[in-house]
Amino acid sequence: MPFPKLIVILGPTATGKTKLAVALARKFNGEIVSADSRQVYRGMDIGTGKDLAEYGKGKNKIPYHLINIVKPVTQFNAGKFKKRAAGSINKILSRNKIPFLVGGTGLYISALIDNYQFPNLSSKQAKGKAKYQTLQIGLTYPKKILNKKIEQRVDKMIENGMINETKKLVKKYPPLRRAGGQYAAPLQTIGYREIINYLNNVETRDLASLQQSVDLIKLHTRQFAKRQMTWFKGHGGRDKHIHWIKNQKEAEKLIKKFLG
């Protein structure tokens, strides 16, 4: 019996993965499974770029999975993701629809498509037998263009209310004793940690210090995007399985051939 087919849309942050995936899912009767380690958390909407409006509304809405499923104080990892993602994919397949795995968290994507055997994560023991036929489609841009898109995205997040979102989160989820008096790990990720530092420095909280925080978010996000590409093009020959595309038409051509 052939393995079920799974289409993967991957790439660094700010490359338009969700927008492309929604268009493709609409065209090929699919549903989306998010592979983003931060979008699983409730309340972390603006800072993680969930862009839920892109999925549409009403009858035109594309179903999505593994977004807003746990609280920021709940521990979540690649092993838990793999189990939840497999369950979502099985439900999608049972409806005779095409599953699209979409995101930029390389470890989560690899955990599922390479069938990582947790907790054995040494290079020789990590992978199990494949459970899916996969088509991996990659999105990226030249460095200068990607950096510009990152800067624009961060500016939009601030304009859309990320500071107020962060205020609500730190009020609802104060520092944890079990974390040594620190905030839960999700709130220490890029974007939130810089704003929390800005909010905590009451004496120097002004427009200049806010701009410094925004600039830091942009810097750290650019560095993060570089790490993401290092993963996708890194060890283990991952890159040879990824079709890096320039536009939606290229993706549609690949998918039509893949689905037969």
C-alpha positions in Angstrom: 0.0 0.0 0.0 1.5 3.4 -1.0 2.3 5.9 1.7 -0.1 8.9 1.9 1.0 12.0 0.2 2.1 15.1 2.1 3.0 18.5 0.6 5.5 20.6 2.6 5.8 24.4 2.3 8.9 25.5 4.1 11.4 28.4 4.3 12.6 31.2 6.6 10.4 33.8 8.2 8.8 36.6 6.2 8.7 34.7 2.9 5.0 34.4 2.5 4.6 30.7 3.2 1.1 31.0 4.6 -0.2 33.1 1.7 1.2 30.6 -0.8 0.0 27.6 1.2 -3.6 28.9 1.4 -3.7 29.6 -2.3 -2.4 26.1 -3.1 -4.7 24.4 -0.5 -7.7 26.2 -2.1 -6.7 25.0 -5.6 -5.9 21.4 -4.6 -8.6 20.8 -2.0 -6.2 20.8 1.0 -6.0 21.7 4.7 -3.0 23.2 6.4 -1.0 21.8 9.3 1.2 24.5 10.9 4.8 23.6 11.6 5.7 26.7 13.6 7.0 26.2 17.2 5.5 29.5 18.4 2.1 29.6 16.6 1.0 26.7 18.8 0.6 29.2 21.7 -2.6 31.0 22.4 -2.5 34.7 22.8 0.8 35.0 20.9 -0.8 36.2 17.7 0.8 39.4 16.4 4.4 38.5 17.5 4.3 35.1 15.8 2.8 36.3 12.5 -0.2 34.0 12.6 -2.0 36.0 9.9 -5.2 34.1 10.5 -7.1 36.4 8.2 -5.2 34.9 5.3 -7.0 31.6 5.7 -10.3 33.2 4.7 -13.7 33.3 6.2 -16.9 31.3 6.0 -17.2 28.8 3.1 -13.9 30.1 1.7 -11.9 29.4 4.8 -9.1 26.9 4.5 -9.0 24.7 7.7 -5.8 24.9 9.7 -4.4 22.8 12.5 -1.9 23.2 15.4 -2.4 26.9 15.8 -3.6 28.2 19.2 -3.6 24.8 20.8 -1.7 25.3 24.1 -1.0 28.0 26.7 2.4 29.8 26.7 3.2 28.2 30.0 2.7 24.7 28.6 5.8 22.8 27.5 5.7 21.8 23.9 8.4 20.2 21.8 9.1 18.3 18.6 8.0 15.0 19.9 4.6 16.4 20.9 4.3 18.2 17.6 5.0 15.0 15.7 2.3 13.2 17.4 -0.3 16.0 17.1 0.7 16.6 13.4 0.3 13.0 12.5 -3.1 12.9 14.1 -4.2 16.0 12.1 -2.9 14.6 8.9 -4.8 11.4 9.4 -8.0 13.3 9.9 -7.3 15.4 6.7 -6.7 12.2 4.7 -9.9 10.6 6.1 -11.8 13.5 4.5 -10.1 12.7 1.2 -8.2 16.0 1.2 -4.6 16.9 0.7 -2.5 17.8 3.8 -0.1 20.7 3.6 2.6 21.0 6.2 3.5 24.7 6.4 6.2 26.5 8.5 9.7 27.4 9.2 10.6 25.3 12.2 13.0 22.8 10.6 13.2 20.4 13.6 9.4 20.0 13.6 9.3 19.4 9.9 12.1 16.9 10.0 10.6 15.2 13.1 7.5 14.4 11.1 8.7 13.6 7.6 11.9 11.8 8.7 9.9 10.0 11.4 12.3 10.9 14.3 12.3 8.4 17.0 12.1 10.3 20.3 13.9 10.4 22.7 16.7 8.9 20.5 18.1 11.9 18.7 21.6 10.9 17.8 22.4 11.1 14.1 22.4 7.3 13.8 19.2 6.7 15.7 17.0 9.6 15.0 15.3 8.6 11.8 12.7 5.8 11.5 10.9 4.5 8.4 9.2 7.1 6.3 5.4 7.2 6.7 4.6 9.7 3.9 5.4 10.5 0.3 6.5 14.1 0.5 6.9 16.9 -1.9 9.0 19.7 -0.2 8.6 23.2 -1.7 10.9 25.9 -0.4 10.4 29.7 -0.4 13.2 32.2 0.1 14.6 35.4 -1.3 18.0 37.0 -1.9 19.5 38.3 1.3 18.8 42.0 0.7 15.2 41.4 -0.3 14.5 39.0 2.6 16.1 41.5 5.1 13.8 44.2 3.8 10.7 42.0 4.1 11.7 41.2 7.7 12.1 44.8 8.6 8.7 45.6 7.0 7.1 42.7 8.9 8.5 43.8 12.2 7.3 47.4 11.7 3.8 46.0 10.8 3.8 43.9 14.0 4.5 47.0 16.1 1.8 49.0 14.3 -0.7 46.2 14.8 -0.3 46.3 18.5 2.5 43.8 19.5 3.4 46.0 22.5 -0.1 45.8 24.0 -0.2 42.1 23.2 3.0 41.6 25.1 1.6 43.6 28.1 -1.4 41.3 28.2 0.8 38.2 28.0 3.1 39.2 30.9 0.1 40.2 33.0 -1.6 36.8 32.4 1.6 34.7 32.6 4.0 36.2 35.2 7.5 34.8 35.8 7.5 31.2 36.8 9.2 29.8 39.9 10.1 26.6 38.1 11.9 28.7 35.5 14.0 30.5 38.1 11.8 33.5 38.2 12.0 33.9 34.4 9.1 34.2 32.0 8.0 31.0 30.3 10.2 30.1 27.3 7.8 31.2 24.6 7.8 34.7 26.0 11.6 34.8 25.8 11.5 34.3 22.0 12.4 36.9 19.5 10.1 39.9 19.6 8.6 39.3 23.0 11.8 39.3 24.9 12.9 42.7 23.5 9.6 44.3 24.2 9.5 42.8 27.7 13.0 44.3 28.3 11.7 47.7 27.0 8.6 47.5 29.3 10.7 46.6 32.3 13.0 49.5 32.0 10.5 52.1 33.3 13.1 54.9 33.8 14.4 54.8 30.2 11.1 53.9 28.5 10.8 56.5 25.7 10.6 56.6 21.9 14.3 56.3 21.5 14.5 53.1 23.7 11.4 51.7 21.8 13.2 52.2 18.5 16.3 50.5 19.9 14.1 47.5 20.9 12.5 47.4 17.4 15.9 47.5 15.8 17.0 44.6 18.0 13.9 42.6 16.9 14.9 43.2 13.3 18.5 42.2 13.9 17.6 39.0 15.8 15.0 38.1 13.2 17.5 38.4 10.4 19.9 36.2 12.4 17.0 33.7 13.0 16.2 33.6 9.3 19.9 32.8 8.5 19.7 29.9 11.0 16.6 28.6 9.4 18.3 28.5 6.0 21.3 26.8 7.5 19.0 24.1 8.8 17.2 23.6 5.4 20.4 23.6 3.5 22.4 21.9 6.2 23.7 18.5 7.1 22.1 15.3 6.1 21.4 16.4 2.5 18.1 18.1 3.3 18.4 20.6 0.5 18.5 18.0 -2.3 14.9 17.0 -1.4 13.7 20.6 -1.5 12.3 22.3 -4.6 13.1 26.0 -4.2 10.6 28.0 -6.2 10.2 31.5 -7.4 6.4 31.8 -7.8 3.1 30.0 -7.3 3.0 28.7 -10.9 6.1 26.7 -10.2 4.6 25.2 -7.1 1.4 24.3 -8.9 3.3 22.5 -11.6 5.2 20.5 -9.0 2.1 19.6 -7.1 0.2 18.5 -10.2 3.0 16.1 -11.1 3.3 14.9 -7.5 -0.4 14.1 -7.1 -0.5 12.5 -10.5 
